[in-house]
Amino acid sequence: MSTLDKSDVEKIAFLARLGIDEQDIPEYATNLTNILDMVEQLDSVDTEAVRPMAHPMDGVQRLRVDEVTEKNDRENLMAHAPEVEAGLFLVPRVVE
């Protein structure tokens, strides 16, 4: 891939809404060019025989039993609320 120039870096910074200093542009150009070269190198690898996977360690997630661990304390919570209507908490309107 060809090296990115000053105008390329400025355009990328504009699109990303980033403010960059003029003296940092050559370093950004070098770094971005290296990243794009690496992506190009990865794109050239044949992955036809590679099975997609969610995680490289092929682990299994241990799940806990889905059971109720706390009692229903709704009445007590509603009793302490400033305003309640039809079993729901009333809150001040925030969107008009």
N, C-alpha and C positions, 0 to 999 in steps of 0.2 A: 504494500500500500504506500501511496505517496505521503510525504510529510505534510501535516497540517500547517497552514501559514497563519499570519496574524488575523486576517479577515475571517478565516474559519473559526478561530478561537473566539473572536469577538461576537460572531453570529451565534455560536453555541452558548456563550455566556448570556447573550440577550434572550435567547429562547428559554434558558433555564432561569432567567431573571436573577442572574448573579452579577454583582459588581466586582470587577477584578482590576488590580493595578496594572498600569502600562508596563512596568518593569517585570511583572510576573508572567506576561504573555508567552515568552519563549519557553519557560518551564512548563506551562500548561500545554503548549503545543507538543512538546516532547512527550509528556505523560499521556496525553490523549492519543497521540500516534502509537505509542507503545501498547496502550489498551486495545486500540483497533487492530493492531498487528496480532495481538494475542487472540482476539475474537476470530480473526481470519484463520489463524492456525487451528483453533478449536473447530471451526466450521469445516476444515478439510479432513477431519478424522472420520473414518467410516464407522458409524454406530448402528448399522443395519442389524447386526446380530446381538446387540445389547438390549436386554430386557429392561423396560422402564421400572424404576423403583422409587418409593417415597423417601427412603432414608438409606444411606450407604451401609449402615450397620445391620440392616435387615432385622431389627428388633421388633418385639411384640409389646404392645402397651398393656400393662396390667390394669384391669378395671376393678373398681370396688363394687360391692353389691349395692344396688339401688334400693335403699330402704330409708324410711323416715327416721331421723335421729332427734328431731325436736318436736315438742308438742305444739299444737295450734294455740297460739296466744293472741289471736286476733281481737277478741273482746277487750282484753286488757290494754292492748295497744290503741284501739279505737277510743277507749275511755280517756286516754291521756292526750289525744289529738285535740288541737284547738277547734277544728270544725270537721264534722263528718256528715255525709249525706248518703243514704242508701248503701251503707257499708263501705264507702269510699272516702279517702282523705280529700278535703277541699283545700286547694292551694290558690294563692293569688294569681290572677291572669298575668302572663308575661308577654304574650303576643297579641297585638290588636289587629 
